[in-house]
Amino acid sequence: MTMAKHSFLMRSKHIGTKENVLADSASREDWNEFFRFAKEEFGLEPEDMERVEPALNMEDMMRRIRKAKAATARHRAETA
């Protein structure tokens, strides 16, 4: 609805590991490969990059998801 309302089109495209080394190594937390590639391709040293702490606490998020799933299961069992 948003795309139609604002007249734009969004597409996605899979980018394989060989073409997406930086993002792939970061997602796998392979920091040696990440920093090697960043230096090789962009001339960046590790100290040139700022560490960004995740905005979400994933442990808390997973706890909330498990709690919601358990509540849903209890509700379904009670109403069955």
C-alpha positions, -999 to 999 in steps of 0.1 A, spaced: 0 0 0 28 24 9 45 18 -25 13 25 -44 5 56 -23 39 71 -28 45 58 -64 76 37 -59 87 1 -65 109 -19 -43 127 -50 -55 151 -73 -39 180 -93 -54 201 -121 -39 238 -112 -38 260 -142 -34 287 -145 -9 315 -140 -34 300 -106 -44 290 -96 -9 321 -105 12 318 -76 36 282 -81 47 286 -119 47 317 -119 69 300 -94 93 269 -116 95 290 -146 103 311 -125 128 342 -134 109 360 -102 118 394 -112 104 378 -116 69 357 -85 74 387 -63 82 409 -79 56 383 -72 29 376 -37 42 413 -28 40 417 -45 6 387 -30 -11 382 3 7 416 11 23 400 10 58 419 0 88 401 -15 119 407 17 138 390 37 110 357 20 118 336 28 148 320 0 168 283 3 169 265 -14 197 232 -32 187 201 -12 195 182 -43 204 189 -67 232 184 -100 214 183 -121 246 154 -99 258 137 -100 224 139 -139 223 126 -141 259 96 -120 249 90 -141 218 91 -173 239 67 -157 265 43 -147 237 43 -181 221 37 -198 255 8 -174 262 -7 -182 228 -4 -220 233 -21 -216 268 -49 -196 253 -54 -221 225 -55 -250 250 -80 -232 272 -103 -224 243 -101 -257 226 
